[in-house]
Amino acid sequence: MSLEEARIFKETVLDIVSQIPRGRVTTYGTIATLAGWPDHARMVGHILRYSPEAVKLPCHRVVNAVGRTAPGWLQHRSLLEAEGIHFMPSGYVDMKKHQWVRHISFVSPR
């Protein structure tokens, strides 16, 4: 990934996260796929954790593929519960009930 592609990827990731509706969640992998780089789920996590712009976004609506919240982020679950997100006995988000899937994917410029 070139620097320009990384810049576009970051902007696209932040745009996608801004669109996640209240009471819904999506995954790092889904965001990476929508942004045109399906193998870059970890990079999505890094962008959300380290980008100053992400502070104003609903990053708490992003979980891993099985619905697990971010390790070490103690408020993650409570933020989701405040929006009506239900958790299964396993402690994971009920993805069947709450997963948001954007149907129009981003077309990568590469």
Residue frames as a rotation matrix with the C-alpha (Angstrom) as fourth column:
MET 1
0.590 0.807 0.000 0.00
0.807 -0.590 0.000 0.00
0.000 0.000 -1.000 0.00
SER 2
-0.330 -0.689 0.645 1.48
0.657 -0.659 -0.368 3.33
0.678 0.303 0.669 -1.05
LEU 3
-0.873 -0.025 -0.486 1.28
0.400 -0.606 -0.687 6.44
-0.278 -0.795 0.540 1.12
GLU 4
-0.757 0.629 -0.178 -1.48
-0.639 -0.655 0.403 7.82
0.137 0.419 0.898 -1.09
GLU 5
-0.228 0.677 -0.700 -3.43
-0.052 0.709 0.703 4.57
0.972 0.197 -0.126 -0.91
ALA 6
-0.539 -0.031 -0.841 -3.01
0.794 0.313 -0.521 4.59
0.280 -0.949 -0.144 2.89
ARG 7
-0.955 0.204 -0.213 -4.33
-0.114 -0.922 -0.371 8.16
-0.272 -0.330 0.904 3.05
ILE 8
-0.459 0.821 -0.340 -7.37
-0.693 -0.091 0.715 7.25
0.556 0.563 0.611 0.94
PHE 9
-0.298 0.303 -0.905 -7.91
0.386 0.906 0.176 4.07
0.873 -0.297 -0.387 2.98
LYS 10
-0.819 -0.064 -0.570 -7.86
0.568 -0.231 -0.790 6.07
-0.081 -0.971 0.226 6.22
GLU 11
-0.827 0.538 -0.166 -10.33
-0.546 -0.838 0.003 8.65
-0.137 0.093 0.986 4.90
THR 12
-0.310 0.723 -0.617 -12.61
-0.471 0.447 0.760 5.89
0.826 0.526 0.202 3.64
VAL 13
-0.503 0.065 -0.862 -12.48
0.626 0.715 -0.311 4.01
0.596 -0.696 -0.400 6.94
LEU 14
-0.910 0.129 -0.394 -13.39
0.236 -0.620 -0.748 7.14
-0.341 -0.774 0.534 8.89
ASP 15
-0.648 0.707 -0.284 -16.23
-0.742 -0.500 0.446 7.88
0.174 0.499 0.849 6.46
ILE 16
-0.292 0.530 -0.796 -17.65
-0.023 0.828 0.560 4.36
0.956 0.182 -0.230 6.79
VAL 17
-0.667 -0.004 -0.745 -17.49
0.712 0.291 -0.639 4.48
0.220 -0.957 -0.191 10.60
SER 18
-0.938 0.306 -0.162 -19.33
-0.230 -0.901 -0.367 7.81
-0.259 -0.307 0.916 10.57
GLN 19
-0.441 0.794 -0.419 -22.25
-0.740 -0.057 0.671 6.08
0.508 0.606 0.612 8.82
ILE 20
-0.743 0.177 -0.645 -22.82
0.358 0.920 -0.161 3.23
0.565 -0.351 -0.747 11.30
PRO 21
0.000 0.844 0.537 -26.29
-0.264 -0.518 0.814 3.82
0.965 -0.142 0.222 12.72
ARG 22
-0.477 -0.033 0.878 -27.09
-0.872 -0.102 -0.478 3.98
0.106 -0.994 0.020 16.41
GLY 23
0.302 0.615 0.728 -28.00
-0.737 0.636 -0.231 0.56
-0.605 -0.467 0.645 17.78
ARG 24
0.991 -0.062 -0.116 -25.97
-0.040 0.700 -0.713 -1.29
0.125 0.711 0.692 15.13
VAL 25
0.300 -0.948 0.104 -22.41
-0.374 -0.016 0.927 -2.60
-0.878 -0.317 -0.359 14.93
THR 26
0.912 -0.164 -0.376 -20.06
-0.291 0.385 -0.876 -3.66
0.288 0.908 0.303 12.18
THR 27
0.754 -0.654 0.065 -16.69
0.471 0.606 0.641 -5.36
-0.459 -0.452 0.765 12.10
TYR 28
0.113 -0.840 -0.531 -13.15
-0.364 -0.532 0.764 -4.27
-0.925 0.107 -0.365 11.37
GLY 29
-0.654 -0.383 0.652 -13.11
0.341 0.620 0.707 -6.75
-0.675 0.685 -0.275 8.49
THR 30
0.280 0.833 0.477 -16.33
0.909 -0.070 -0.411 -5.43
-0.309 0.549 -0.777 6.98
ILE 31
0.765 -0.048 -0.642 -14.95
-0.058 -0.998 0.006 -1.90
-0.641 0.033 -0.767 7.07
ALA 32
-0.305 -0.950 -0.074 -11.68
-0.272 0.012 0.962 -3.03
-0.913 0.313 -0.262 5.45
THR 33
-0.462 0.206 0.863 -13.63
0.745 0.618 0.251 -4.81
-0.482 0.759 -0.439 2.71
LEU 34
0.638 0.769 0.041 -15.87
0.695 -0.552 -0.461 -1.82
-0.332 0.322 -0.886 2.07
ALA 35
0.591 -0.498 -0.635 -12.75
-0.332 -0.867 0.371 0.36
-0.735 -0.009 -0.678 1.85
GLY 36
0.822 -0.182 -0.539 -11.31
-0.520 0.146 -0.842 -1.90
0.232 0.972 0.025 -0.85
TRP 37
-0.291 -0.948 -0.129 -8.64
-0.701 0.303 -0.645 -3.68
0.651 -0.097 -0.753 1.22
PRO 38
0.622 0.761 -0.186 -10.28
-0.437 0.534 0.724 -6.82
0.650 -0.369 0.665 2.64
ASP 39
0.398 -0.543 -0.740 -7.09
0.638 0.743 -0.201 -8.13
0.659 -0.392 0.642 4.26
HIS 40
-0.565 -0.683 0.463 -6.50
0.234 -0.671 -0.703 -4.96
0.791 -0.289 0.539 6.30
ALA 41
0.528 0.827 -0.192 -8.87
0.379 -0.028 0.925 -5.36
0.760 -0.561 -0.328 9.27
ARG 42
0.230 -0.509 -0.829 -6.04
0.963 -0.004 0.270 -4.75
-0.141 -0.861 0.489 11.74
MET 43
-0.787 -0.509 0.349 -5.18
0.576 -0.810 0.115 -1.51
0.224 0.292 0.930 9.99
VAL 44
0.038 0.882 0.470 -8.80
0.179 -0.468 0.865 -0.41
0.983 0.052 -0.176 10.52
GLY 45
0.679 0.199 -0.707 -8.29
0.689 0.159 0.707 -0.97
0.253 -0.967 -0.029 14.24
HIS 46
-0.307 -0.881 -0.360 -5.09
0.924 -0.367 0.110 1.06
-0.229 -0.299 0.926 14.23
ILE 47
-0.639 0.146 0.755 -6.77
0.335 -0.830 0.445 3.92
0.692 0.538 0.482 12.38
LEU 48
0.412 0.902 0.129 -9.63
0.212 -0.233 0.949 4.00
0.886 -0.364 -0.287 14.86
ARG 49
0.595 -0.223 -0.772 -7.29
0.803 0.156 0.575 3.88
-0.008 -0.962 0.273 17.84
TYR 50
-0.193 -0.890 -0.412 -4.64
0.829 -0.372 0.417 6.37
-0.525 -0.261 0.810 16.73
SER 51
-0.504 0.043 0.863 -6.35
0.656 -0.631 0.415 8.90
0.562 0.775 0.290 14.44
PRO 52
-0.932 0.139 -0.336 -7.33
0.157 -0.680 -0.716 12.12
-0.328 -0.720 0.611 16.21
GLU 53
-0.667 0.708 -0.232 -10.31
-0.670 -0.432 0.604 12.42
0.327 0.558 0.762 13.83
ALA 54
-0.464 0.465 -0.754 -11.74
0.190 0.883 0.428 9.15
0.865 0.056 -0.499 15.16
VAL 55
-0.951 0.058 -0.305 -12.51
0.296 -0.119 -0.948 10.69
-0.092 -0.991 0.096 18.57
LYS 56
-0.609 0.743 -0.277 -15.63
-0.650 -0.668 -0.363 12.33
-0.455 -0.040 0.890 17.14
LEU 57
-0.341 0.441 -0.830 -16.86
-0.712 0.456 0.534 9.13
0.614 0.773 0.158 15.45
PRO 58
0.545 0.616 0.569 -18.94
-0.836 0.456 0.306 6.23
-0.071 -0.642 0.763 16.80
CYS 59
-0.289 -0.790 -0.540 -15.92
-0.759 0.533 -0.373 3.90
0.583 0.302 -0.754 16.96
HIS 60
-0.618 0.111 0.778 -17.63
-0.623 0.536 -0.570 1.99
-0.480 -0.837 -0.262 19.76
ARG 61
0.496 0.868 -0.017 -19.91
-0.653 0.360 -0.666 0.55
-0.572 0.342 0.746 17.07
VAL 62
0.338 -0.487 -0.805 -17.02
-0.700 0.442 -0.561 -1.49
0.629 0.754 -0.191 15.64
VAL 63
0.466 -0.148 0.872 -16.30
-0.656 0.604 0.453 -4.95
-0.594 -0.783 0.185 17.04
ASN 64
-0.678 -0.732 -0.069 -14.38
-0.596 0.492 0.635 -7.99
-0.431 0.471 -0.770 15.86
ALA 65
-0.669 0.358 -0.652 -15.84
-0.543 0.364 0.757 -10.65
0.508 0.860 -0.049 13.57
VAL 66
-0.512 0.485 -0.709 -17.50
0.555 0.817 0.157 -12.61
0.655 -0.313 -0.687 16.38
GLY 67
0.465 0.777 0.425 -18.80
0.230 -0.569 0.790 -9.57
0.855 -0.269 -0.443 18.24
ARG 68
0.258 -0.456 -0.851 -16.05
0.966 0.121 0.228 -9.19
-0.001 -0.881 0.472 20.83
THR 69
0.997 0.069 0.046 -15.37
0.065 -0.994 0.088 -5.70
0.052 -0.085 -0.995 22.12
ALA 70
0.392 -0.908 0.151 -11.90
-0.197 -0.243 -0.950 -4.15
0.899 0.342 -0.274 22.07
PRO 71
0.418 -0.299 -0.858 -9.64
0.823 0.525 0.218 -5.59
0.385 -0.797 0.466 24.78
GLY 72
-0.556 -0.706 -0.439 -8.60
0.831 -0.488 -0.268 -2.97
-0.025 -0.514 0.858 27.30
TRP 73
-0.797 0.382 0.468 -11.40
-0.200 -0.898 0.393 -0.54
0.571 0.219 0.791 26.42
LEU 74
-0.903 0.359 -0.237 -13.54
0.390 0.448 -0.805 -0.84
-0.183 -0.819 -0.544 29.52
GLN 75
-0.456 0.753 -0.474 -16.26
-0.350 -0.641 -0.683 1.56
-0.818 -0.145 0.556 28.30
HIS 76
-0.900 0.045 -0.433 -16.81
-0.421 0.163 0.892 -0.24
0.111 0.986 -0.128 24.98
ARG 77
-0.712 0.653 -0.258 -19.56
0.620 0.757 0.206 -2.56
0.330 -0.013 -0.944 26.24
SER 78
-0.328 0.627 -0.706 -21.37
0.656 -0.387 -0.648 0.11
-0.680 -0.676 -0.285 28.26
LEU 79
-0.644 0.070 -0.762 -21.43
-0.459 -0.832 0.312 2.49
-0.612 0.550 0.568 25.26
LEU 80
-0.865 0.321 -0.385 -23.04
-0.200 0.484 0.852 -0.23
0.460 0.814 -0.355 23.15
GLU 81
-0.578 0.673 -0.461 -25.51
0.812 0.530 -0.245 -1.21
0.080 -0.516 -0.853 25.85
ALA 82
-0.516 0.355 -0.779 -26.54
0.171 -0.849 -0.500 2.45
-0.839 -0.391 0.378 26.16
GLU 83
-0.629 0.268 -0.730 -27.63
-0.760 -0.408 0.505 2.22
-0.163 0.873 0.460 22.50
GLY 84
0.395 0.886 0.242 -29.66
-0.831 0.457 -0.318 -0.93
-0.393 -0.076 0.916 23.08
ILE 85
-0.038 -0.491 -0.870 -27.08
-0.715 0.622 -0.319 -3.43
0.698 0.610 -0.375 21.84
HIS 86
0.818 0.361 0.448 -27.65
-0.569 0.620 0.540 -6.86
-0.083 -0.696 0.713 23.42
PHE 87
-0.323 -0.939 -0.118 -24.85
-0.920 0.340 -0.192 -9.17
0.220 0.046 -0.974 24.46
MET 88
0.446 0.385 -0.808 -25.00
-0.273 0.918 0.286 -12.95
0.852 0.093 0.515 24.49
PRO 89
0.995 -0.051 0.084 -24.03
-0.064 0.315 0.947 -14.98
-0.075 -0.948 0.310 27.59
SER 90
0.452 -0.880 0.143 -20.56
0.879 0.412 -0.240 -15.33
0.152 0.234 0.960 26.03
GLY 91
0.144 -0.359 -0.922 -20.10
0.462 -0.800 0.384 -11.58
-0.875 -0.481 0.050 26.47
TYR 92
-0.863 -0.427 0.271 -20.10
0.407 -0.269 0.873 -10.97
-0.299 0.863 0.406 22.72
VAL 93
-0.515 0.677 -0.526 -22.50
-0.689 -0.692 -0.217 -8.75
-0.511 0.250 0.822 20.77
ASP 94
0.022 0.626 0.779 -25.45
0.351 0.725 -0.592 -10.58
-0.936 0.286 -0.204 19.27
MET 95
-0.781 -0.483 -0.395 -24.27
-0.169 -0.446 0.879 -10.07
-0.601 0.753 0.267 15.67
LYS 96
-0.688 0.593 0.420 -27.36
0.719 0.471 0.512 -11.69
0.105 0.653 -0.750 14.13
LYS 97
0.305 0.883 -0.357 -29.48
0.929 -0.359 -0.092 -9.04
-0.209 -0.304 -0.929 15.76
HIS 98
0.646 -0.032 -0.763 -27.27
0.232 -0.944 0.236 -5.94
-0.727 -0.329 -0.602 15.55
GLN 99
-0.358 -0.900 0.250 -24.83
0.576 -0.002 0.817 -6.23
-0.735 0.436 0.519 12.63
TRP 100
0.564 0.412 -0.716 -24.96
-0.251 -0.741 -0.623 -3.39
-0.787 0.531 -0.314 10.13
VAL 101
-0.257 -0.594 0.762 -24.02
0.697 0.432 0.572 -4.21
-0.669 0.679 0.303 6.57
ARG 102
0.000 0.178 -0.984 -23.69
-0.470 -0.869 -0.157 -1.38
-0.883 0.462 0.083 4.11
HIS 103
0.497 0.348 0.795 -24.87
0.368 0.745 -0.556 -2.65
-0.786 0.569 0.242 0.76
ILE 104
0.952 -0.243 0.185 -22.98
0.077 -0.396 -0.915 -0.26
0.296 0.885 -0.358 -1.51
SER 105
0.517 -0.827 -0.220 -19.27
0.684 0.246 0.686 -0.87
-0.514 -0.506 0.693 -1.26
PHE 106
0.502 -0.497 -0.708 -16.51
-0.455 -0.848 0.272 1.57
-0.736 0.186 -0.651 -2.03
VAL 107
0.930 -0.274 0.246 -14.78
0.356 0.502 -0.788 1.02
0.092 0.821 0.564 -5.35
SER 108
0.391 -0.865 -0.314 -11.05
0.414 -0.140 0.899 1.08
-0.822 -0.482 0.304 -4.71
PRO 109
0.780 -0.118 -0.615 -9.06
-0.505 -0.698 -0.507 3.43
-0.369 0.706 -0.604 -6.96
ARG 110
-0.212 -0.963 0.166 -6.31
-0.622 0.264 0.737 0.86
-0.753 0.053 -0.655 -7.41
